[in-house]
Amino acid sequence: MTSIFDKDCRACPRLATFLDDVKDRYPDYYCRPVPPFGTSDARFLIVGLAPGMHGANRSGRPFTGDHAGILLYQMLHKYGFASRDHSAAADDGLELIDCRITNAVKCLPPDNKPVGAEINTCNAYLANELQTLPKDAVVMALGGIAHRAIIKALGMRQADFKFAHAAVHDVEFFRLIDSYHCSRYNTNTRRLTEEMFDAIFAKTRELLDK
């Protein structure tokens, strides 16, 4: 049986080779599949796309060390899911509260773009992780690829659950809430504003507190 994570996984040849190349260029970087971060019994799971080159791939913690994590950890702290409002390093003492962060693809992909086969190969880990969630959990999909990976992991039809920012879907035993990804591109172009992201977290907190 596939677990929710394997730090030694090299199932995707392109990704494994790319990580080896990056490790040669940046010997101090983590450069392995990045594990989920947070509490094992969390009711709130955030699913991102994949580790960033100079973020999670460097630090070994999701959304840590790059622009994408700045707004995310601010919101996590504001709504009581994190012990502080920034994540500096994997050993900085930050703790998540009733929350876990994972990725649809656990390894850094070239140009931040995993191909379909890589998303599919890694999907078994996500499927098993979703099954660990307690009843009435909330899962946040950061971006369309993460959303579709979640639907695939549940064995459901994509056509029945379309990605849309701020959409809330009832899927199996939890609620799925969609958000545009908090990437530098999306925040700089204001496709995702701080106010929009705040509203997503407010809704998440409301769903969990009901």
C-alpha positions as YAML, in Angstrom:
chain: A
units: angstrom
residues:
- id: 1
  name: MET
  ca: [0.00, 0.00, 0.00]
- id: 2
  name: THR
  ca: [1.23, 3.48, -0.85]
- id: 3
  name: SER
  ca: [1.73, 5.71, 2.18]
- id: 4
  name: ILE
  ca: [1.03, 9.45, 2.23]
- id: 5
  name: PHE
  ca: [4.71, 10.23, 1.59]
- id: 6
  name: ASP
  ca: [8.03, 8.62, 0.63]
- id: 7
  name: LYS
  ca: [11.18, 10.68, 1.11]
- id: 8
  name: ASP
  ca: [13.11, 8.29, -1.15]
- id: 9
  name: CYS
  ca: [10.62, 8.21, -4.03]
- id: 10
  name: ARG
  ca: [12.16, 8.36, -7.51]
- id: 11
  name: ALA
  ca: [9.16, 7.08, -9.44]
- id: 12
  name: CYS
  ca: [9.21, 9.96, -11.95]
- id: 13
  name: PRO
  ca: [12.45, 9.78, -13.98]
- id: 14
  name: ARG
  ca: [12.30, 13.40, -15.22]
- id: 15
  name: LEU
  ca: [11.79, 14.77, -11.71]
- id: 16
  name: ALA
  ca: [14.40, 12.52, -10.12]
- id: 17
  name: THR
  ca: [17.00, 13.55, -12.71]
- id: 18
  name: PHE
  ca: [16.09, 17.20, -12.35]
- id: 19
  name: LEU
  ca: [16.47, 17.04, -8.55]
- id: 20
  name: ASP
  ca: [19.92, 15.47, -8.99]
- id: 21
  name: ASP
  ca: [20.92, 18.30, -11.31]
- id: 22
  name: VAL
  ca: [19.61, 20.96, -8.92]
- id: 23
  name: LYS
  ca: [21.44, 19.32, -6.01]
- id: 24
  name: ASP
  ca: [24.69, 19.54, -7.98]
- id: 25
  name: ARG
  ca: [24.09, 23.27, -8.51]
- id: 26
  name: TYR
  ca: [22.84, 23.95, -4.99]
- id: 27
  name: PRO
  ca: [24.50, 21.43, -2.63]
- id: 28
  name: ASP
  ca: [22.87, 22.97, 0.45]
- id: 29
  name: TYR
  ca: [19.33, 22.61, -0.89]
- id: 30
  name: TYR
  ca: [16.97, 19.89, 0.35]
- id: 31
  name: CYS
  ca: [16.28, 18.53, -3.18]
- id: 32
  name: ARG
  ca: [14.07, 15.56, -2.29]
- id: 33
  name: PRO
  ca: [10.34, 14.88, -2.16]
- id: 34
  name: VAL
  ca: [8.99, 17.47, 0.30]
- id: 35
  name: PRO
  ca: [6.94, 16.00, 3.17]
- id: 36
  name: PRO
  ca: [3.59, 17.36, 4.34]
- id: 37
  name: PHE
  ca: [3.88, 19.84, 7.21]
- id: 38
  name: GLY
  ca: [1.51, 20.12, 10.14]
- id: 39
  name: THR
  ca: [-0.57, 18.03, 12.51]
- id: 40
  name: SER
  ca: [-1.44, 14.43, 11.65]
- id: 41
  name: ASP
  ca: [-5.04, 14.79, 12.86]
- id: 42
  name: ALA
  ca: [-5.67, 18.19, 11.24]
- id: 43
  name: ARG
  ca: [-9.19, 19.10, 10.16]
- id: 44
  name: PHE
  ca: [-7.81, 21.62, 7.66]
- id: 45
  name: LEU
  ca: [-5.63, 20.45, 4.76]
- id: 46
  name: ILE
  ca: [-4.10, 22.84, 2.23]
- id: 47
  name: VAL
  ca: [-3.05, 21.32, -1.10]
- id: 48
  name: GLY
  ca: [-0.58, 23.24, -3.23]
- id: 49
  name: LEU
  ca: [0.87, 22.37, -6.63]
- id: 50
  name: ALA
  ca: [4.53, 21.43, -6.08]
- id: 51
  name: PRO
  ca: [7.65, 22.65, -4.25]
- id: 52
  name: GLY
  ca: [9.23, 25.86, -5.53]
- id: 53
  name: MET
  ca: [12.86, 25.86, -6.65]
- id: 54
  name: HIS
  ca: [14.12, 28.28, -3.98]
- id: 55
  name: GLY
  ca: [11.29, 27.69, -1.53]
- id: 56
  name: ALA
  ca: [10.26, 24.23, -0.35]
- id: 57
  name: ASN
  ca: [12.88, 22.55, -2.54]
- id: 58
  name: ARG
  ca: [15.52, 24.55, -0.68]
- id: 59
  name: SER
  ca: [14.06, 24.44, 2.83]
- id: 60
  name: GLY
  ca: [12.30, 21.06, 2.90]
- id: 61
  name: ARG
  ca: [9.03, 22.58, 4.17]
- id: 62
  name: PRO
  ca: [6.01, 23.48, 1.99]
- id: 63
  name: PHE
  ca: [5.73, 27.17, 1.08]
- id: 64
  name: THR
  ca: [8.86, 28.09, 3.05]
- id: 65
  name: GLY
  ca: [11.54, 30.36, 1.67]
- id: 66
  name: ASP
  ca: [9.79, 31.86, -1.34]
- id: 67
  name: HIS
  ca: [7.19, 34.48, -2.18]
- id: 68
  name: ALA
  ca: [4.26, 32.08, -2.32]
- id: 69
  name: GLY
  ca: [4.50, 31.37, 1.40]
- id: 70
  name: ILE
  ca: [4.45, 34.99, 2.59]
- id: 71
  name: LEU
  ca: [0.73, 35.62, 2.29]
- id: 72
  name: LEU
  ca: [-0.17, 32.01, 3.10]
- id: 73
  name: TYR
  ca: [1.51, 31.97, 6.51]
- id: 74
  name: GLN
  ca: [0.18, 35.44, 7.32]
- id: 75
  name: MET
  ca: [-3.35, 34.14, 6.80]
- id: 76
  name: LEU
  ca: [-2.68, 30.92, 8.68]
- id: 77
  name: HIS
  ca: [-1.56, 32.92, 11.69]
- id: 78
  name: LYS
  ca: [-4.38, 35.46, 11.45]
- id: 79
  name: TYR
  ca: [-7.01, 32.72, 11.54]
- id: 80
  name: GLY
  ca: [-5.40, 30.67, 14.30]
- id: 81
  name: PHE
  ca: [-3.82, 27.91, 12.22]
- id: 82
  name: ALA
  ca: [-0.16, 28.83, 12.81]
- id: 83
  name: SER
  ca: [1.91, 29.87, 15.81]
- id: 84
  name: ARG
  ca: [3.50, 32.76, 13.91]
- id: 85
  name: ASP
  ca: [2.94, 34.72, 10.72]
- id: 86
  name: HIS
  ca: [6.00, 33.66, 8.74]
- id: 87
  name: SER
  ca: [7.90, 30.50, 7.93]
- id: 88
  name: ALA
  ca: [11.65, 31.00, 7.67]
- id: 89
  name: ALA
  ca: [13.12, 27.49, 7.78]
- id: 90
  name: ALA
  ca: [12.12, 23.91, 8.49]
- id: 91
  name: ASP
  ca: [13.70, 24.12, 11.96]
- id: 92
  name: ASP
  ca: [12.40, 27.57, 12.98]
- id: 93
  name: GLY
  ca: [9.96, 26.25, 15.59]
- id: 94
  name: LEU
  ca: [6.82, 27.25, 13.70]
- id: 95
  name: GLU
  ca: [3.85, 25.02, 14.50]
- id: 96
  name: LEU
  ca: [0.60, 24.57, 12.62]
- id: 97
  name: ILE
  ca: [-2.61, 24.24, 14.61]
- id: 98
  name: ASP
  ca: [-5.32, 21.85, 13.36]
- id: 99
  name: CYS
  ca: [-3.77, 22.29, 9.90]
- id: 100
  name: ARG
  ca: [-1.51, 20.48, 7.45]
- id: 101
  name: ILE
  ca: [0.03, 21.61, 4.17]
- id: 102
  name: THR
  ca: [0.84, 19.21, 1.35]
- id: 103
  name: ASN
  ca: [1.37, 19.30, -2.41]
- id: 104
  name: ALA
  ca: [-0.24, 17.50, -5.33]
- id: 105
  name: VAL
  ca: [3.29, 16.75, -6.57]
- id: 106
  name: LYS
  ca: [5.94, 16.24, -3.90]
- id: 107
  name: CYS
  ca: [9.04, 16.96, -6.04]
- id: 108
  name: LEU
  ca: [10.25, 20.13, -7.72]
- id: 109
  name: PRO
  ca: [9.29, 20.08, -11.44]
- id: 110
  name: PRO
  ca: [11.23, 21.96, -14.15]
- id: 111
  name: ASP
  ca: [9.74, 25.44, -14.69]
- id: 112
  name: ASN
  ca: [7.24, 24.70, -11.88]
- id: 113
  name: LYS
  ca: [5.23, 22.62, -14.36]
- id: 114
  name: PRO
  ca: [4.69, 18.94, -13.64]
- id: 115
  name: VAL
  ca: [3.39, 16.89, -16.56]
- id: 116
  name: GLY
  ca: [0.22, 14.82, -16.36]
- id: 117
  name: ALA
  ca: [2.02, 11.53, -15.79]
- id: 118
  name: GLU
  ca: [3.89, 12.99, -12.80]
- id: 119
  name: ILE
  ca: [0.69, 14.36, -11.27]
- id: 120
  name: ASN
  ca: [-0.93, 10.96, -11.76]
- id: 121
  name: THR
  ca: [2.02, 9.05, -10.28]
- id: 122
  name: CYS
  ca: [2.01, 11.21, -7.15]
- id: 123
  name: ASN
  ca: [-1.77, 11.09, -6.85]
- id: 124
  name: ALA
  ca: [-1.76, 7.88, -4.79]
- id: 125
  name: TYR
  ca: [0.00, 9.72, -1.96]
- id: 126
  name: LEU
  ca: [-2.63, 12.46, -2.03]
- id: 127
  name: ALA
  ca: [-5.45, 9.91, -2.15]
- id: 128
  name: ASN
  ca: [-4.15, 8.21, 0.96]
- id: 129
  name: GLU
  ca: [-3.62, 11.52, 2.73]
- id: 130
  name: LEU
  ca: [-7.20, 12.58, 2.04]
- id: 131
  name: GLN
  ca: [-8.40, 9.34, 3.61]
- id: 132
  name: THR
  ca: [-6.68, 10.27, 6.89]
- id: 133
  name: LEU
  ca: [-8.85, 13.38, 7.30]
- id: 134
  name: PRO
  ca: [-11.47, 13.41, 10.03]
- id: 135
  name: LYS
  ca: [-15.16, 13.78, 9.21]
- id: 136
  name: ASP
  ca: [-16.20, 17.35, 8.37]
- id: 137
  name: ALA
  ca: [-12.68, 18.44, 7.45]
- id: 138
  name: VAL
  ca: [-12.02, 21.31, 5.04]
- id: 139
  name: VAL
  ca: [-9.54, 20.98, 2.16]
- id: 140
  name: MET
  ca: [-8.27, 24.09, 0.38]
- id: 141
  name: ALA
  ca: [-7.05, 23.67, -3.21]
- id: 142
  name: LEU
  ca: [-4.53, 26.31, -4.23]
- id: 143
  name: GLY
  ca: [-5.06, 26.49, -7.97]
- id: 144
  name: GLY
  ca: [-6.74, 24.40, -10.62]
- id: 145
  name: ILE
  ca: [-4.12, 21.64, -10.80]
- id: 146
  name: ALA
  ca: [-4.36, 20.98, -7.06]
- id: 147
  name: HIS
  ca: [-8.17, 21.02, -7.33]
- id: 148
  name: ARG
  ca: [-8.17, 18.48, -10.17]
- id: 149
  name: ALA
  ca: [-5.64, 16.30, -8.33]
- id: 150
  name: ILE
  ca: [-7.98, 16.18, -5.33]
- id: 151
  name: ILE
  ca: [-10.98, 15.22, -7.46]
- id: 152
  name: LYS
  ca: [-8.92, 12.53, -9.20]
- id: 153
  name: ALA
  ca: [-7.67, 11.21, -5.85]
- id: 154
  name: LEU
  ca: [-11.29, 10.78, -4.77]
- id: 155
  name: GLY
  ca: [-12.18, 8.93, -7.99]
- id: 156
  name: MET
  ca: [-14.80, 11.53, -8.90]
- id: 157
  name: ARG
  ca: [-15.73, 13.09, -12.24]
- id: 158
  name: GLN
  ca: [-13.93, 16.34, -13.02]
- id: 159
  name: ALA
  ca: [-16.99, 17.62, -14.87]
- id: 160
  name: ASP
  ca: [-19.02, 17.51, -11.65]
- id: 161
  name: PHE
  ca: [-16.58, 19.67, -9.67]
- id: 162
  name: LYS
  ca: [-15.28, 22.63, -11.66]
- id: 163
  name: PHE
  ca: [-12.53, 24.80, -10.20]
- id: 164
  name: ALA
  ca: [-13.56, 28.38, -9.44]
- id: 165
  name: HIS
  ca: [-12.06, 30.81, -6.97]
- id: 166
  name: ALA
  ca: [-14.09, 30.82, -3.73]
- id: 167
  name: ALA
  ca: [-16.21, 27.84, -4.82]
- id: 168
  name: VAL
  ca: [-17.13, 25.38, -2.07]
- id: 169
  name: HIS
  ca: [-17.79, 21.76, -3.04]
- id: 170
  name: ASP
  ca: [-19.28, 18.97, -0.93]
- id: 171
  name: VAL
  ca: [-17.10, 15.95, -1.70]
- id: 172
  name: GLU
  ca: [-17.37, 12.67, 0.17]
- id: 173
  name: PHE
  ca: [-16.78, 13.43, 3.86]
- id: 174
  name: PHE
  ca: [-15.26, 16.91, 3.63]
- id: 175
  name: ARG
  ca: [-15.71, 20.34, 2.07]
- id: 176
  name: LEU
  ca: [-13.39, 21.45, -0.72]
- id: 177
  name: ILE
  ca: [-12.80, 25.18, -1.07]
- id: 178
  name: ASP
  ca: [-10.98, 26.59, -4.10]
- id: 179
  name: SER
  ca: [-8.58, 29.51, -4.25]
- id: 180
  name: TYR
  ca: [-6.28, 30.94, -6.84]
- id: 181
  name: HIS
  ca: [-2.71, 30.00, -5.97]
- id: 182
  name: CYS
  ca: [-0.82, 32.52, -3.83]
- id: 183
  name: SER
  ca: [2.06, 32.65, -6.32]
- id: 184
  name: ARG
  ca: [4.11, 35.75, -7.00]
- id: 185
  name: TYR
  ca: [2.53, 36.04, -10.45]
- id: 186
  name: ASN
  ca: [-1.03, 35.90, -9.13]
- id: 187
  name: THR
  ca: [-0.44, 38.36, -6.30]
- id: 188
  name: ASN
  ca: [1.61, 40.78, -8.43]
- id: 189
  name: THR
  ca: [-1.04, 40.83, -11.17]
- id: 190
  name: ARG
  ca: [-3.73, 41.04, -8.48]
- id: 191
  name: ARG
  ca: [-5.52, 38.02, -9.80]
- id: 192
  name: LEU
  ca: [-5.37, 37.12, -6.13]
- id: 193
  name: THR
  ca: [-5.46, 40.05, -3.72]
- id: 194
  name: GLU
  ca: [-4.88, 39.93, 0.03]
- id: 195
  name: GLU
  ca: [-8.57, 40.69, 0.53]
- id: 196
  name: MET
  ca: [-9.61, 37.80, -1.71]
- id: 197
  name: PHE
  ca: [-7.32, 35.36, 0.10]
- id: 198
  name: ASP
  ca: [-8.49, 36.65, 3.47]
- id: 199
  name: ALA
  ca: [-12.08, 35.92, 2.47]
- id: 200
  name: ILE
  ca: [-11.15, 32.33, 1.60]
- id: 201
  name: PHE
  ca: [-9.63, 31.82, 5.04]
- id: 202
  name: ALA
  ca: [-12.59, 33.50, 6.74]
- id: 203
  name: LYS
  ca: [-14.89, 31.06, 4.96]
- id: 204
  name: THR
  ca: [-12.66, 28.13, 5.92]
- id: 205
  name: ARG
  ca: [-12.73, 29.14, 9.58]
- id: 206
  name: GLU
  ca: [-16.51, 29.53, 9.41]
- id: 207
  name: LEU
  ca: [-16.90, 26.03, 7.94]
- id: 208
  name: LEU
  ca: [-14.66, 24.46, 10.57]
- id: 209
  name: ASP
  ca: [-16.30, 26.28, 13.48]
- id: 210
  name: LYS
  ca: [-19.87, 25.34, 12.57]
...
